[in-house]
Amino acid sequence: MEFEKAVLEKVATVLESSNQASFFYGSLCVICNIAQAKKVLRKLNQDYNNKVQMSRDGSYGYIFDFVV
């Protein structure tokens, strides 16, 4: 849970809101627009050595996966 907590804090800082992100089956789900998603991706890739991939959710946001 420490990893998830740290990631959610980073996302909240970027989005300036703490209720737009959550983990679901190991993927980070974020409710945001494309500009915000790109900022989140940039921050996570900086902090996790370019090990994050982003995809569009079919309805309302973006999904971020951490790869090894």
Stockholm file with secondary structure:
# STOCKHOLM 1.0

chainA/1-68         MEFEKAVLEKVATVLESSNQASFFYGSLCVICNIAQAKKVLRKLNQDYNNKVQMSRDGSYGYIFDFVV
#=GR chainA/1-68 SS CHHHHHHHHHHHHHHTCSSSEEEETTEEEECCCHHHHHHHHHHHHHHTTTCEEEEECSSSSEEEEECC
#=GC SS_cons        CHHHHHHHHHHHHHHTCSSSEEEETTEEEECCCHHHHHHHHHHHHHHTTTCEEEEECSSSSEEEEECC
//
